[in-house]
């Protein structure tokens, strides 16, 4: 086939493949220490328990589970999920929709809300996967300024007035890629601005249960009085990313449009996977499992932060209370892209921060993940990065 004769849709203009997925090809090399992904630890994946639960649900209701299901969700899971989300968020939840990973929730929300050229306000930096999703729907992405505590409500309001956006996309808790957490007062203000200016807020919160220190904060959704906030959640980080079970919760009219959009995407999320997660909820298995995950991750995060504290002067970094990521900023004359090339030669990988930034730039930043490495790998890999940076500064 003459590839030059293929005319792809314009929605793919200026949209390349995920930089993280490209790095994954590199980290597959034997002996590579990877701080690049966001994968859970293998120790955190409850394979035997999932196997037992799958056997149980198939024995009890196998014919129905193996048949086509409703787009709205596997009925037992829909029931337990609704109660679970309402209890977690401590607020009334009008409607929920199980989805195939919370990334599908964002895709469905864009499908329902965004016409080409519509503006979406985004934190800068932000989650690369959903930035790609928004670009594929040909949205105009406008960054909102942030400080050490996350997005600034004053700048958010100024951008709303200037650009009249359809949507705001935010990760308020242990943000990907920075690890920052939006304070309660700002969460409340975001909900107020959404209602005042009629802006849909996509509150993406897949890391909220991965808290190792500090006090849990109420969701933006809990301050929502008019239905403008849609909460996007996931069981990927607390049970299994391979099951691909997430959910969205919000105003019934929005959830209904997303349900219609899902019909032509995948008909429904896999019944067996929904049934397994349903059993985690019904049997109250999540609290103990999450506690065990947090104990392991908390040690790894502290270890990586301790290693960073010994880095050369001029290197700054966030100090999250949970989640999976730490954001580091190098002296302005050091390129994280160049550092990655040198680090890979030493069998260490990370993701340069520029890939998470709307419009690029910020080439002296990087995202570090600690969950999928052993403590020995963290000590060895961070030691290599420290030495490479020290060599560059000299």
Order of alpha helices (4+ residues) and beta strands (2+ residues): alpha-beta-alpha-alpha-beta-alpha-beta-alpha-beta-beta-beta-alpha-beta-alpha-beta-beta-beta-alpha-alpha-alpha-beta-beta-alpha-beta-beta-beta-alpha
